[in-house]
Amino acid sequence: MTGAGNDFVLIDDRKTSLNLDWGTLAPRLCDRRYGIGADGLLVLEASNDADFGMKYYNADGSYGGMCGNGGRCAARFVMDEAGLSIARFDALGFTYRAHHVGQFIELHMKDPISLRKDILHVGSHKIPYVFIDTGTAHAVIFVGDLEPVLAQMAASGEIQHIGSEIRNHAAFAPGGTNVNFVRVLDDGTLAMRTYERGVEAETLACGTGAIASAIVSHLYKQTPVPTRVRTRSKEILEVGFKKEGNSIREVTLTGSADMVYSGKIAL
């Protein structure tokens, strides 16, 4: 399945209880040359309190945080299969809710935490950033706030190098962080490129990264809400939320979520 270009192998284990070591299998399944190929692995399980439970594994086999695009794909799969208009699922101790909005899927997310603004020292460069946890860790960096040489790197193929340096920086130890490079366009739309930990590469889209970028841009650049986020795939993710005092509430993520194909793999 793919959510705005962020692609996943989805395993429906709600009835079969395969009891496999998904962390070991994820790199094999997600390998784009010797496996199926994906940014991550979604495993659906039975749940006593919701329609299903979802576990997300990064392409390197590490257990991921919440995945917004993956959650929308999982919800779309279950809603289509069961004929539901709303799907509720458990992930990391929180119950999420998703529903159709026309051809898209809207996912209601948990409130963000751990907002902080600081400056990173990377080599001889100073990089202003805002950190926020939107279900997983994100650093948001405005390209316009970078010195010219770094801004050029962030807008070019060198995002792989600079993204890796920031992702592994001691400021985010021990878990590291995802890294979002953001430009605010004239109409308030955000252009975002994301280096994802666990994939260890730039992906075509990142749902929790879009949420992080939208919230931080609204707080520090006064961008409008709902916020349109243009991903590297050129698809738009729409982020909604409410600001109540110093808190951000009622976060939603809306965008495409589609099945590409189904099949079997011999393990």
Order of alpha helices (4+ residues) and beta strands (2+ residues): beta-beta-alpha-beta-beta-alpha-beta-beta-beta-beta-beta-beta-alpha-alpha-beta-beta-beta-alpha-beta-beta-beta
